[in-house]
Amino acid sequence: MGSFAGRIRNFFGLRSAVSDELFDDLADLLVEGDFGAAEAFHMADKLRDYAKKEKTGDAGELRKALAVFLEEILEQAGKAKTWGTMPEPGEGALGIILLLGINGVGKTTSAAKLACRLRDTEGARPILAAADTFRAAAIPQLKIHGERLGIRVVAHRQGGDPAAVIYDAIEAARAGKDNLIIADTAGRMHTKAALVEELKKIDRVVESRAGLSAGSGGSRYLKYLVLDATTGRNALSQAEIFHDALSLDAVILTKYDSGAKGGVVFSLAAELKLPVAYICDGEKYQHIKAFDPKSFAREFTGLDSE
């Protein structure tokens, strides 16, 4: 995200005086960084009020204040639920993570990265479930990741019932010593309605088969939406559809590099109260990290390199 952070850094660095024009121009810049227009102007007005209250004309101080305000937006969305923050499951209970999102955002790779991370850093014993039976390449791709990582993959044939894959993965985990299922799911079907109904069916299977009913013993069940950081405001539209259908827990942001502006993260937090759980910032399995609101806000404003 260095290119846009550099633009914000230069924006404040080139200002010799604080004026109304600065705040108007800042709102425009934030919109270019994938903020929503209303949020951008609200943030500019908040910074304007700060400047008046503190009687400051120092552009550098305003940039630091902007980072604090942006961090507050992320914090208000709540702490993202992750494997390490969920209650300990009862004996024999499972952790289940559904990865949701449209095709092309990196769900299959994210499934492998997350399995690797939770296995290596938190002692999870994961199974990968190939529940995207619609996309031809999804099943073999997940199997390749499983072979490379030494992680079992439960899969059926292409075109099969994805809910049945989840069912079998749950049974396989219970029969063995595995305690976490990470499921790749479809991102496209013949219609959007068909996709939503298929995902709801998977959700019902998880709820019924994993012992997630009230008072069942505290299984961990998380629904993560995978979003491509380079798609900008389109990511918010995707989030709205999936969140309405399945009540998401958090987001995994992929392809987070110099081509990603990152402002949509603040829209996800402000408009949908959706926190980010993880960021993928490279192609290797280790290129996934826990999201940190303060670090992200400082990086967005170019303060992390100072």
C-alpha positions in Angstrom: 0.0 0.0 0.0 3.1 2.2 -0.1 2.0 4.3 -3.1 -1.2 5.7 -1.5 0.4 6.1 1.9 3.1 8.2 0.0 0.4 10.4 -1.4 -1.0 11.1 2.0 2.4 11.8 3.4 3.2 14.2 0.5 -0.3 15.8 0.8 0.5 16.9 4.4 4.2 17.5 3.8 3.6 20.0 1.0 1.2 22.1 3.0 2.8 25.2 4.5 -0.5 26.3 6.1 -3.7 24.8 7.3 -6.8 26.1 5.5 -10.3 25.1 4.6 -8.9 24.1 1.2 -6.7 21.5 2.9 -9.7 19.7 4.5 -11.7 19.8 1.2 -8.8 18.4 -0.7 -8.2 15.8 2.0 -11.8 14.5 1.6 -11.2 14.2 -2.1 -8.0 12.3 -1.5 -9.7 9.9 0.9 -12.4 9.1 -1.7 -9.6 8.3 -4.1 -8.2 5.9 -1.4 -11.5 3.9 -1.5 -13.3 5.7 1.3 -17.0 6.3 0.9 -17.8 10.0 0.1 -19.8 10.5 3.3 -17.1 9.0 5.4 -14.4 11.0 3.7 -16.1 14.3 4.3 -17.0 13.3 7.9 -13.4 12.5 8.6 -12.2 15.8 7.0 -14.7 17.7 9.1 -13.6 15.9 12.2 -10.0 16.9 11.5 -11.1 20.4 10.8 -12.8 20.6 14.3 -9.6 19.1 15.8 -7.5 21.8 14.3 -9.8 24.6 15.6 -10.0 23.1 19.1 -6.3 22.5 19.4 -5.5 25.8 17.6 -2.9 24.0 15.5 -1.6 24.9 12.0 0.9 22.1 11.9 0.1 19.7 9.0 2.3 17.0 10.5 0.3 17.1 13.7 -2.9 16.8 11.7 -1.7 13.7 9.9 -1.0 12.1 13.3 -4.5 13.0 14.5 -5.9 11.5 11.3 -4.2 8.2 12.0 -5.7 8.2 15.5 -9.2 8.9 14.2 -8.8 6.2 11.6 -7.7 3.7 14.3 -10.8 4.6 16.3 -13.1 3.7 13.3 -11.4 0.2 13.2 -11.6 -0.3 16.9 -15.3 0.6 17.0 -16.1 -2.3 14.6 -15.0 -4.6 17.4 -12.2 -7.1 17.9 -12.2 -9.7 15.1 -13.0 -13.2 16.3 -10.1 -15.6 15.5 -9.1 -19.1 16.5 -7.2 -17.7 19.5 -10.0 -15.4 20.7 -12.9 -17.8 20.7 -14.0 -19.7 23.9 -12.4 -23.0 24.3 -14.7 -25.7 22.8 -16.1 -28.5 24.8 -14.6 -32.0 24.7 -15.0 -33.4 21.2 -16.1 -30.1 19.7 -14.6 -28.7 16.5 -13.5 -25.4 15.2 -15.0 -24.7 11.8 -14.0 -21.7 9.6 -16.0 -21.1 6.4 -14.2 -18.9 3.8 -16.6 -17.0 1.6 -16.2 -14.6 -1.3 -16.5 -14.3 -5.0 -14.1 -16.1 -7.4 -10.7 -14.6 -7.9 -10.2 -13.0 -4.4 -7.9 -15.8 -3.2 -10.1 -18.0 -1.1 -8.3 -21.3 -1.9 -4.9 -19.9 -1.2 -6.2 -18.1 1.9 -7.5 -21.4 3.2 -4.0 -22.9 2.9 -2.3 -19.9 4.5 -4.7 -19.9 7.4 -4.4 -23.6 7.9 -0.6 -23.3 7.9 -0.7 -20.3 10.3 -3.1 -21.8 12.8 -1.2 -25.1 12.8 2.2 -23.6 13.2 1.5 -20.8 15.6 -1.6 -21.9 17.6 -1.3 -25.7 17.6 -4.4 -26.4 15.6 -4.8 -29.7 13.8 -6.6 -28.6 10.6 -8.4 -30.4 7.8 -9.1 -28.5 4.5 -12.6 -29.1 3.0 -12.9 -28.6 -0.7 -16.5 -27.2 -0.6 -16.1 -25.2 -3.8 -17.4 -27.9 -6.1 -18.5 -25.4 -8.8 -15.2 -24.1 -10.0 -13.3 -26.7 -11.9 -9.8 -25.9 -10.6 -10.8 -25.4 -7.0 -10.6 -29.0 -5.8 -7.2 -29.9 -7.4 -5.7 -26.6 -6.2 -6.7 -27.2 -2.6 -5.4 -30.8 -2.9 -2.0 -29.4 -4.1 -1.9 -27.1 -1.1 -2.7 -29.9 1.2 0.1 -32.1 -0.2 2.6 -29.3 0.2 1.6 -28.6 3.7 1.0 -32.1 4.8 -2.6 -31.3 5.7 -5.5 -33.7 4.9 -8.0 -32.5 2.3 -11.6 -33.8 2.2 -13.1 -33.5 -1.3 -15.8 -34.9 -3.5 -16.1 -34.8 -7.3 -16.7 -31.5 -9.2 -20.3 -30.6 -9.2 -21.1 -32.5 -6.0 -23.0 -31.3 -3.0 -20.7 -28.8 -1.1 -22.7 -29.3 2.1 -22.0 -33.0 1.9 -18.2 -32.2 1.7 -18.6 -30.2 5.0 -20.5 -33.1 6.5 -17.8 -35.6 5.6 -15.1 -33.2 6.8 -16.8 -33.0 10.2 -17.1 -36.8 10.4 -13.5 -37.2 9.4 -12.3 -34.8 12.0 -14.3 -36.5 14.7 -12.9 -39.9 13.7 -9.4 -38.7 13.8 -7.4 -36.3 16.0 -8.2 -33.1 14.0 -9.8 -30.2 15.7 -10.3 -27.6 13.0 -11.9 -27.6 9.6 -11.2 -24.8 7.1 -13.6 -24.9 4.2 -13.2 -23.3 0.8 -16.6 -22.4 -0.6 -18.0 -21.4 -4.0 -17.8 -17.8 -5.2 -20.0 -18.2 -8.3 -23.0 -20.2 -9.4 -25.6 -19.8 -12.1 -27.2 -17.0 -10.2 -26.4 -14.9 -7.1 -29.6 -16.3 -5.5 -28.4 -19.9 -6.1 -25.0 -19.1 -4.5 -26.6 -17.5 -1.5 -28.9 -20.5 -1.0 -26.1 -23.0 -1.3 -24.0 -21.1 1.3 -27.0 -21.0 3.6 -27.4 -24.8 3.2 -23.7 -25.2 4.2 -24.3 -23.0 7.2 -27.3 -25.1 8.3 -25.2 -28.3 8.0 -22.4 -26.8 10.2 -24.9 -25.6 12.7 -26.6 -29.0 13.0 -23.7 -31.4 12.6 -21.0 -29.6 14.6 -23.0 -29.4 17.8 -23.5 -25.6 17.6 -27.0 -25.4 19.1 -27.5 -23.5 22.3 -25.8 -25.1 25.2 -23.9 -27.6 23.1 -20.4 -27.2 24.5 -19.0 -24.2 22.7 -17.8 -25.2 19.3 -15.9 -22.5 17.5 -17.6 -21.5 14.2 -16.3 -18.5 12.2 -17.4 -17.1 8.9 -14.7 -15.1 7.1 -15.3 -13.1 4.0 -12.2 -13.0 1.7 -11.8 -9.7 -0.1 -9.3 -8.6 -2.7 -7.7 -5.4 -1.4 -7.2 -4.1 -4.9 -10.9 -4.1 -5.8 -11.7 -0.9 -3.9 -15.3 0.0 -3.3 -16.5 -3.1 -5.0 -15.3 -5.0 -1.9 -17.9 -3.2 0.2 -20.7 -4.3 -2.2 -19.5 -7.9 -1.9 -19.4 -7.7 1.8 -23.0 -6.4 2.0 -24.3 -9.4 0.0 -22.5 -12.0 2.0 -23.1 -10.3 5.4 -26.8 -10.1 4.7 -26.9 -13.8 3.8 -24.7 -15.3 6.6 -23.9 -12.7 9.3 -20.1 -12.6 8.8 -17.6 -12.6 11.7 -14.7 -10.9 10.0 -12.8 -10.3 6.8 -9.5 -11.6 5.4 -7.9 -9.1 3.1 -5.8 -10.5 0.3 -3.4 -9.0 -2.3 -2.5 -6.3 0.1 0.5 -4.8 -1.6 1.6 -1.6 -3.4 -1.5 -1.7 -5.6 -4.0 -1.7 -2.8 -5.2 1.6 -1.3 -6.9 0.1 1.7 -9.6 2.7 2.4 -12.4 0.2 2.0 -11.3 -1.3 5.3 -12.6 1.8 7.1 -15.9 1.6 5.2 -16.3 -2.1 6.2 -15.8 -1.0 9.8 -18.0 2.1 9.7 -20.9 0.9 7.6 -21.1 -2.9 8.4 -19.2 -3.1 11.7 -17.1 -5.8 10.1 -13.5 -6.1 11.5 -10.6 -7.5 9.6 -9.0 -10.6 11.1 -6.1 -11.3 8.8 -4.1 -9.7 5.9 -2.4 -11.6 3.2 0.5 -9.6 1.8 2.4 -12.1 -0.4 2.3 -15.4 -2.1 4.0 -17.7 0.4 2.1 -19.6 3.0 3.7 -17.5 5.7 2.4 -14.3 4.1 -0.6 -13.9 6.4 -0.7 -11.8 9.5 -3.1 -10.8 12.2 -4.7 -7.4 11.5 -3.7 -4.6 13.8 -5.8 -1.5 13.7 -3.1 0.9 15.0 -0.5 -0.4 12.6 -2.9 -0.3 9.7 -4.0 3.3 10.4 -0.4 4.4 10.6 0.5 2.6 7.4 -2.5 4.1 5.6 -1.3 7.6 6.6 2.4 6.9 5.9 3.5 7.2 9.5 4.8 3.6 9.8 8.0 4.5 7.9 8.9 7.4 10.1 
